[in-house]
Amino acid sequence: MLAAIMRPEEELYWLALTLVPGLGTRRAGRLLQKFGSPQALLQASRSELEAAGIDSGLAQSVASGCSFEDAATQQEKMKAAGAVAVTMSDPRYPSLLREIYDPPIVLFARGRVELLQGFMLGIVGTRRPTPYGMAVAERLGRELGEAGLTIASGMARGIDTAAHTGALDTDAGTVAVLGCGADIVYPSENRRLASRIAEKGLILSEFPMGSVAFPQNFPIRNRIISGMSTGTLVVEGAQYSGSAITAKLAMDQGREVLAVPGNITSKASWGPNLLIKQGAKLVQEWQDVITELPVEVRSQLIEKGRQRILGAMESGGTAQNESSGTPSTEDPNAETARRILAALKFDESIHPDKLLETVEGCSPSELIAALFDLEMRGMVRQLPGKNFVKVW
């Protein structure tokens, strides 16, 4: 079903399909599988639609084309807001999201749509956080973004806001999944944050443009946060909170569930502490998250980080590849990592330039790859000034 970017008339059919009253995401997905495209589905006769398993009233609603006028209005609103439609036929549609039970037929996106192709981590939590929770969410959002993960959250006040704020200053960016239209700011106090995310990140919603933030929308949108993420991290939240719902959805979707422990006397810590008791990964620092991700995700993050660090070193003229001035693409081997660990100290940081002099027979690219791999595993830590110290 992958295709190039759609023509306006094709987009109109997708929008019309999502706007058919009473059809719903799951039923629309089943009909798409049977008919192959929105055009074929919406041009089918009432009897053909009934034969596909829907009742006569809904079949009449689909066949009547009653939603096309609303779809045309949606196109106008999208153009005015600078939004685009990312449909299930679009190669930009998140691959992990396709795998869930009821993936959205259309996503309304405003900002850096390319972020949908990156590795994402959901960070969620209470709207009434403690100062500890806010500090942790912002720090982890920033550090995990620097490690190459795009942070997904719901742009709610509290933990969501902190996670987005931390991730905004990283190249990996952040995705805000809304429980309202992509052109609506909710809560209104986050208007400035929404503007920053639309510029440097991505605002995403399955709800049509102009949709109001009804309470029932938020549990629905939570499945998108967990569904397109490799894992979901809960920072603070009550036992029966929205973050607990997102964690449950992540479990059902086969995703990793992680949690930051909190004060046992704080109600805000009840949710994550309970998740840890039930088997969620306890997170104290960003490396704890990375080590729980699938092997293929970790390896790609390591490669991207290696290229990024090496590029920074090359810009200072200290780490050129001996033959061509470009980084090598070979992965570091275990022997290189062992020799680097032996050269590092617990109580004294060392710059990569110094390590190159100490670790004989190691090229700059091998050194950087091994350092980043060790950092991902929590065995070394990078300090300000790109200095490294052994922590394990």
C-alpha positions as CSV (number, residue, x, y, z in Angstrom):
1,M,0.0,0.0,0.0
2,L,3.0,2.3,0.1
3,A,2.8,5.2,-2.4
4,A,4.2,8.6,-3.2
5,I,2.7,11.7,-1.7
6,M,-0.9,11.9,-2.7
7,R,-2.7,14.2,-5.1
8,P,-5.4,16.4,-3.5
9,E,-8.2,14.3,-5.0
10,E,-6.7,11.1,-3.5
11,E,-6.3,12.9,-0.1
12,L,-10.0,13.8,-0.3
13,Y,-11.0,10.2,-0.4
14,W,-8.9,9.4,2.6
15,L,-10.4,12.3,4.6
16,A,-13.9,11.4,3.5
17,L,-13.4,7.8,4.8
18,T,-12.2,9.0,8.2
19,L,-15.3,11.3,8.5
20,V,-18.0,8.8,7.7
21,P,-20.3,9.0,10.8
22,G,-20.2,5.8,12.9
23,L,-17.6,4.0,10.8
24,G,-14.8,4.0,13.3
25,T,-11.1,3.3,12.9
26,R,-11.1,-0.5,13.2
27,R,-14.0,-1.1,10.9
28,A,-12.6,1.3,8.3
29,G,-9.3,-0.6,8.5
30,R,-11.1,-3.9,7.8
31,L,-12.9,-2.4,4.8
32,L,-9.7,-1.0,3.4
33,Q,-8.1,-4.4,3.5
34,K,-11.1,-5.8,1.6
35,F,-11.5,-3.1,-1.1
36,G,-7.8,-2.1,-1.4
37,S,-8.2,1.7,-1.4
38,P,-10.5,4.5,-0.1
39,Q,-11.6,5.2,-3.7
40,A,-12.8,1.7,-4.3
41,L,-14.4,1.6,-0.8
42,L,-16.3,4.8,-1.2
43,Q,-17.4,4.0,-4.8
44,A,-18.8,0.6,-3.7
45,S,-22.5,0.0,-3.8
46,R,-24.6,-0.5,-0.7
47,S,-25.0,-4.2,-1.4
48,E,-21.3,-4.6,-1.8
49,L,-20.7,-2.9,1.5
50,E,-23.3,-5.0,3.2
51,A,-21.6,-8.1,1.8
52,A,-18.4,-6.8,3.4
53,G,-20.0,-7.1,6.8
54,I,-21.5,-3.8,7.8
55,D,-25.1,-3.1,8.5
56,S,-27.5,-1.5,6.0
57,G,-27.7,1.9,7.7
58,L,-23.9,2.3,7.8
59,A,-23.6,0.9,4.3
60,Q,-26.0,3.6,3.1
61,S,-24.0,6.3,4.9
62,V,-20.8,5.2,3.3
63,A,-22.3,4.8,-0.2
64,S,-24.1,8.2,-0.1
65,G,-20.8,10.1,0.0
66,C,-22.1,12.3,2.7
67,S,-18.7,13.0,4.2
68,F,-17.0,14.5,1.0
69,E,-18.2,18.0,1.8
70,D,-16.6,17.8,5.3
71,A,-13.5,16.4,3.7
72,A,-13.2,19.4,1.4
73,T,-13.5,21.7,4.5
74,Q,-10.8,19.7,6.2
75,Q,-8.4,20.3,3.3
76,E,-9.0,24.0,3.6
77,K,-8.4,24.0,7.3
78,M,-5.2,21.9,6.8
79,K,-3.9,24.4,4.3
80,A,-4.6,27.3,6.5
81,A,-2.8,25.6,9.5
82,G,0.1,24.3,7.4
83,A,-0.8,20.7,8.2
84,V,-0.6,17.6,6.0
85,A,-2.4,14.3,6.1
86,V,-0.2,11.2,6.6
87,T,-2.3,8.2,5.6
88,M,-1.7,4.5,6.0
89,S,-0.6,4.4,2.3
90,D,2.1,7.1,3.0
91,P,5.7,5.9,3.4
92,R,6.1,8.4,6.2
93,Y,3.4,6.6,8.3
94,P,5.2,5.1,11.5
95,S,5.9,1.5,10.8
96,L,5.3,0.4,14.5
97,L,2.0,2.1,14.5
98,R,0.7,0.0,11.7
99,E,1.2,-3.1,13.9
100,I,-1.3,-2.1,16.7
101,Y,-4.9,-3.4,16.8
102,D,-6.6,-0.2,15.6
103,P,-4.1,2.1,13.8
104,P,-5.5,5.5,12.7
105,I,-6.4,5.7,9.0
106,V,-5.1,9.3,8.8
107,L,-2.8,11.3,10.9
108,F,-2.9,15.1,10.8
109,A,0.6,16.4,11.1
110,R,2.1,19.9,11.5
111,G,5.9,20.3,11.6
112,R,8.8,18.0,10.9
113,V,6.9,15.0,9.4
114,E,10.3,13.2,8.9
115,L,10.4,12.6,12.7
116,L,7.8,9.8,12.2
117,Q,10.6,7.7,10.7
118,G,12.8,8.0,13.7
119,F,13.0,5.7,16.8
120,M,10.6,7.1,19.3
121,L,10.2,6.7,23.1
122,G,7.0,7.8,24.9
123,I,7.4,9.7,28.1
124,V,4.2,10.2,30.1
125,G,3.2,11.2,33.6
126,T,0.9,13.2,35.8
127,R,-0.5,16.6,35.2
128,R,0.3,17.4,38.8
129,P,4.0,16.6,39.2
130,T,6.4,17.2,42.0
131,P,9.5,19.4,41.3
132,Y,11.4,16.1,41.3
133,G,9.2,14.7,38.5
134,M,9.5,17.8,36.4
135,A,13.3,17.8,36.7
136,V,13.6,14.1,35.9
137,A,11.3,14.3,32.9
138,E,13.1,17.3,31.4
139,R,16.5,15.8,32.0
140,L,15.6,12.4,30.5
141,G,13.8,14.0,27.6
142,R,17.0,15.9,26.8
143,E,19.5,13.1,27.3
144,L,17.5,10.5,25.5
145,G,17.0,13.0,22.6
146,E,20.8,13.5,22.5
147,A,21.1,9.7,22.3
148,G,19.0,9.8,19.2
149,L,15.5,9.0,20.4
150,T,12.6,11.1,19.3
151,I,10.5,11.8,22.4
152,A,6.7,11.3,22.1
153,S,4.2,12.7,24.6
154,G,0.8,14.3,24.8
155,M,1.7,18.0,25.4
156,A,-0.4,18.0,28.6
157,R,0.7,20.2,31.5
158,G,3.1,18.6,33.9
159,I,5.4,15.7,32.9
160,D,4.5,15.8,29.2
161,T,5.5,19.5,29.0
162,A,8.8,18.8,30.8
163,A,9.6,15.9,28.5
164,H,8.9,17.9,25.4
165,T,10.9,20.9,26.7
166,G,14.0,18.7,27.3
167,A,13.8,17.1,23.9
168,L,13.2,20.3,21.9
169,D,16.9,21.3,22.0
170,T,18.1,18.0,20.5
171,D,18.3,17.0,16.8
172,A,16.0,14.0,17.4
173,G,13.2,16.4,18.3
174,T,9.8,15.6,19.9
175,V,6.3,14.6,18.8
176,A,3.2,15.9,20.6
177,V,0.2,13.7,20.1
178,L,-3.0,15.7,20.8
179,G,-6.4,14.7,21.9
180,C,-7.9,17.5,19.7
181,G,-7.3,18.9,16.2
182,A,-3.7,19.6,15.2
183,D,-4.7,23.2,14.8
184,I,-6.0,23.5,18.4
185,V,-3.7,24.2,21.4
186,Y,-4.7,22.3,24.6
187,P,-4.1,23.3,27.3
188,S,-4.0,26.9,26.2
189,E,-1.2,27.6,28.6
190,N,1.1,25.6,26.3
191,R,0.6,27.9,23.4
192,R,4.2,28.9,23.3
193,L,5.4,25.3,23.7
194,A,3.0,24.3,20.8
195,S,4.6,26.9,18.6
196,R,8.1,25.6,19.4
197,I,7.1,22.0,18.7
198,A,5.4,23.0,15.4
199,E,8.7,24.7,14.4
200,K,11.3,22.2,15.7
201,G,9.3,19.1,16.3
202,L,5.9,17.7,15.2
203,I,2.3,18.1,16.3
204,L,0.2,15.0,15.5
205,S,-3.4,14.0,15.8
206,E,-5.9,11.5,14.4
207,F,-8.8,13.9,15.2
208,P,-10.0,16.2,12.4
209,M,-8.9,19.8,12.3
210,G,-10.9,22.0,14.6
211,S,-11.8,19.1,16.9
212,V,-12.3,20.1,20.5
213,A,-10.4,18.3,23.3
214,F,-13.2,16.1,24.8
215,P,-12.1,14.0,27.8
216,Q,-12.8,10.7,26.0
217,N,-10.3,11.7,23.3
218,F,-7.2,11.4,25.6
219,P,-7.3,7.6,26.2
220,I,-7.8,7.2,22.4
221,R,-4.7,9.3,21.6
222,N,-2.6,7.4,24.2
223,R,-2.6,4.3,22.0
224,I,-0.8,6.4,19.4
225,I,1.9,7.5,21.8
226,S,2.6,3.9,22.9
227,G,2.0,2.4,19.5
228,M,4.5,4.3,17.5
229,S,7.2,4.2,20.3
230,T,9.7,1.4,21.0
231,G,8.9,1.8,24.7
232,T,7.0,4.0,27.1
233,L,8.6,5.6,30.2
234,V,6.3,6.6,33.1
235,V,7.8,9.3,35.4
236,E,5.0,10.1,37.8
237,G,1.4,9.2,38.0
238,A,-1.4,7.8,40.1
239,Q,-2.4,4.2,40.0
240,Y,-5.4,4.8,37.7
241,S,-4.1,7.7,35.8
242,G,-3.7,8.4,32.0
243,S,-0.1,7.4,32.2
244,A,-1.1,4.0,33.7
245,I,-3.5,3.6,30.7
246,T,-0.7,4.4,28.3
247,A,1.6,1.9,30.1
248,K,-1.1,-0.8,29.9
249,L,-1.6,-0.1,26.1
250,A,2.2,-0.4,25.7
251,M,2.2,-3.8,27.3
252,D,-0.8,-4.9,25.1
253,Q,1.1,-3.7,22.1
254,G,4.3,-5.6,23.0
255,R,6.3,-2.6,23.7
256,E,8.8,-2.0,26.6
257,V,7.5,-0.4,29.7
258,L,9.8,1.6,31.9
259,A,9.4,3.7,35.1
260,V,11.2,6.1,37.2
261,P,11.0,5.2,40.9
262,G,9.7,7.9,43.3
263,N,9.1,8.7,47.0
264,I,6.9,6.0,48.5
265,T,5.0,8.6,50.5
266,S,4.0,10.5,47.4
267,K,0.8,9.8,45.6
268,A,2.5,10.8,42.4
269,S,4.9,7.9,42.7
270,W,2.3,5.2,43.2
271,G,1.9,4.5,39.5
272,P,5.5,4.1,38.5
273,N,6.5,2.3,41.7
274,L,3.6,-0.2,41.1
275,L,4.7,-0.7,37.5
276,I,8.3,-1.5,38.7
277,K,6.8,-4.1,41.2
278,Q,5.0,-5.7,38.3
279,G,8.1,-6.0,36.2
280,A,8.7,-2.6,34.5
281,K,12.3,-1.6,34.0
282,L,13.5,0.7,36.8
283,V,15.1,3.8,35.2
284,Q,17.7,5.9,37.1
285,E,19.5,7.4,34.0
286,W,19.1,7.4,30.3
287,Q,21.4,4.4,29.7
288,D,18.8,2.3,31.6
289,V,16.4,3.0,28.8
290,I,18.8,2.4,25.9
291,T,19.8,-1.1,27.3
292,E,16.1,-2.2,27.2
293,L,15.6,-1.3,23.5
294,P,15.7,-4.0,20.8
295,V,19.2,-4.8,19.5
296,E,18.5,-3.3,16.0
297,V,17.4,0.0,17.6
298,R,20.5,0.1,19.9
299,S,22.9,-0.6,17.1
300,Q,21.4,2.2,14.9
301,L,21.5,4.7,17.7
302,I,25.1,3.7,18.4
303,E,26.0,4.3,14.8
304,K,24.3,7.7,14.6
305,G,25.9,8.7,17.9
306,R,29.3,7.6,16.6
307,Q,28.9,9.7,13.5
308,R,27.7,12.7,15.5
309,I,30.6,12.6,18.0
310,L,33.2,12.0,15.3
311,G,31.8,14.8,13.3
312,A,32.2,17.2,16.3
313,M,35.8,16.0,16.8
314,E,36.6,16.5,13.1
315,S,35.3,20.0,13.1
316,G,38.0,20.7,15.6
317,G,40.6,19.1,13.3
318,T,41.6,16.4,15.8
319,A,40.1,13.2,14.6
320,Q,40.4,12.8,10.9
321,N,40.4,9.3,9.4
322,E,44.0,8.7,8.4
323,S,43.2,7.7,4.8
324,S,40.2,9.8,3.7
325,G,39.2,12.2,6.5
326,T,35.9,10.5,6.8
327,P,34.6,8.2,9.6
328,S,35.0,4.5,9.1
329,T,31.7,2.5,9.0
330,E,33.1,-0.6,10.8
331,D,31.6,-1.5,14.2
332,P,33.9,-1.6,17.2
333,N,34.9,-5.0,18.4
334,A,35.0,-6.3,22.0
335,E,38.8,-6.1,22.2
336,T,38.8,-2.4,21.3
337,A,36.2,-1.7,24.0
338,R,38.2,-3.7,26.6
339,R,41.4,-1.7,25.9
340,I,39.5,1.6,26.2
341,L,38.0,0.5,29.5
342,A,41.4,-0.4,30.7
343,A,42.7,3.1,29.8
344,L,39.8,4.9,31.4
345,K,39.7,5.8,35.1
346,F,37.0,6.0,37.7
347,D,38.3,9.3,39.3
348,E,39.8,11.1,36.4
349,S,38.2,12.1,33.1
350,I,40.1,11.7,29.8
351,H,39.5,13.4,26.4
352,P,39.2,11.2,23.3
353,D,42.4,12.8,21.9
354,K,44.3,11.6,24.9
355,L,42.8,8.2,24.6
356,L,44.0,7.9,21.0
357,E,47.5,8.3,22.3
358,T,47.0,5.8,25.0
359,V,45.1,3.0,23.1
360,E,47.5,1.9,20.5
361,G,46.3,0.6,17.1
362,C,42.9,2.2,17.5
363,S,41.6,4.5,14.8
364,P,39.5,7.6,15.6
365,S,36.3,6.1,14.2
366,E,36.9,2.8,16.2
367,L,37.5,4.8,19.3
368,I,34.3,6.9,19.0
369,A,32.2,3.9,18.1
370,A,33.5,2.0,21.2
371,L,33.1,4.9,23.5
372,F,29.5,5.5,22.4
373,D,28.7,1.8,22.7
374,L,30.2,1.7,26.2
375,E,28.2,4.8,27.1
376,M,25.0,3.2,25.9
377,R,25.8,0.2,28.1
378,G,26.3,2.5,31.1
379,M,30.0,1.5,31.5
380,V,31.4,5.0,30.8
381,R,30.0,8.5,31.2
382,Q,30.6,11.6,29.1
383,L,31.3,14.7,31.0
384,P,31.3,18.4,29.8
385,G,34.0,19.1,27.3
386,K,33.6,15.6,25.7
387,N,35.7,14.0,28.5
388,F,35.0,10.4,29.5
389,V,35.2,8.6,32.8
390,K,34.6,4.9,33.7
391,V,31.6,4.3,35.9
392,W,31.4,0.5,35.9
